[in-house]
């Protein structure tokens, strides 16, 4: 378990550093109100987690350690939105539209409410 924890941490460090760099780069390139840095890491993260899960599930070319490094670590550090999007894709592909809608609605509503609550506590 400790080995996997270290592997996930290394992947998380690289993902977090990547998120920081994308944010800095996009901030220098994009000056509008649209949160381009967050948007880019979320979209890139969604693509990468889809690619990594595809390698894991279909091609069977990913070891458990690579799974922890790339999916849990890197994608988790780069963006957690990628995990959410993959969860949504799985629910949709199974045709579980009730759970899909519930998860989507609750995640967005409670996510926004929790951001509000956290900011309200700090004020």
Buried (B, 14 or more C-beta within 10 A) or exposed (E): EEEBEEBBBBBBEBBBEBBBEBBEEBEEEBEEEEEBBBBBBBBBBBEBBBEBBEBBEEEEEBEEEBBBBBBBBBBBBBBEBBBBBBBBBEBEEEEEEEBBEEBBEEBEEEEEEEEEEEEEEEE
